Amino acid sequence: RTGMALRRGFTLFRPSQLVFGSFKAVLLRRSMYIQSMETPNPNSLKFIPGKTVLGDGTADFAHITAAARRSPLAESLFHVTGVSRVFLGPDFVTITKEDDETDWATLKPDIYATIMDFYASNRPIVNEIEFEPEINSENEDETVVMIRELLDTRIRPTVQEDGGDITFVGFEDGIVRLKLQGACSTCPSSIVTLKNGVENMLQFYVPEVKGVEQVDDESE
């Protein structure tokens, strides 16, 4: 048997060929089967460890400085040479590589090992104090409430299937401001996704919406 079994669009990693430092760690790693799935972004892969990552919500890290403050798991993944962005989802991790020249065949074994080592360490995936629940203002008008509900129920689940996320930033003068995260943040087709998918759906259900606009995170 080989260490990887190719399936349609994803790779199943079997860790039995790796050598580990402790018997306990070996047992934990042997119980993990990490799938890697392609995303619409050729520079991003979605890794599914078969265990809870964030459970609820998502977190996007464009550099190691933010990861060091907020997520030990993301920080560990940034130490893999060639990793440029880490996105944590409810039950998956999306890794974006630095450029087209960086080879996934070289990166994936180190990413698999880093994820397995981290889960074996029993360290917290995130520093809980850094992840406060999103606060929805009771003063939001009906239009914003409808926009948020459409995003959360109709749009975000589909985007997360592709290893990313889309979050509401604001609504002003008919323009919905959104932030793309994970695989979507650097995807060549992100503008098409916003205009042909998100914008059309929002305009259909919410006539007040005139358009959508992508917002970059200045803190990155």
Secondary structure by P-SEA (a helix, b strand, c coil): cccccccccbbbbbccccccccaaaaaaaaabbbbbbbcccccbbbbbcccccccccccccccaaaaaaccaaaaaaaacccccbbbbcccbbbbbcccccccccccaaaaaaaaaaaaaaccccccccccccbbbbccccaaaaaaaaaaacccaaaaaaaccccccccccccbbbbbbccccccccaaaaaaaccaaaaaaaccccccbbbbbccccc
